[in-house]
Amino acid sequence: MMRLVKCEYTDLRTGETWVRVFHFHAATGERYDATKEEIENAPLPDPKRPYWGGREQ
């Protein structure tokens, strides 16, 4: 299954944060950066499905 994944990173030394969105293929662990068009056309998350990251989106 291929899905778009949004990761928020924080540099613990400087406090700087940034976001990366990439495609993730669950069966192989393969991932690559998503294009702007792919991000804009992605479906919104389903609130009934579980999420990763410890906080609601």
NORTA-V899346 format. One record per residue. N is the residue number from 1. RES is the residue in one letter. PSI is psi in whole degrees, -180 to 180 (* if undefined). Layout:
n,res,psi
N,RES,PSI
N,RES,PSI
This chain:
n,res,psi
1,M,133
2,M,133
3,R,159
4,L,136
5,V,133
6,K,124
7,C,132
8,E,125
9,Y,148
10,T,128
11,D,113
12,L,-20
13,R,-41
14,T,-18
15,G,-1
16,E,138
17,T,152
18,W,164
19,V,139
20,R,140
21,V,129
22,F,163
23,H,140
24,F,128
25,H,109
26,A,-37
27,A,-33
28,T,-15
29,G,2
30,E,141
31,R,152
32,Y,154
33,D,138
34,A,150
35,T,163
36,K,-41
37,E,-42
38,E,-39
39,I,-46
40,E,-30
41,N,-1
42,A,145
43,P,152
44,L,151
45,P,146
46,D,119
47,P,-16
48,K,-14
49,R,151
50,P,158
51,Y,162
52,W,156
53,G,-10
54,G,1
55,R,151
56,E,153
57,Q,*
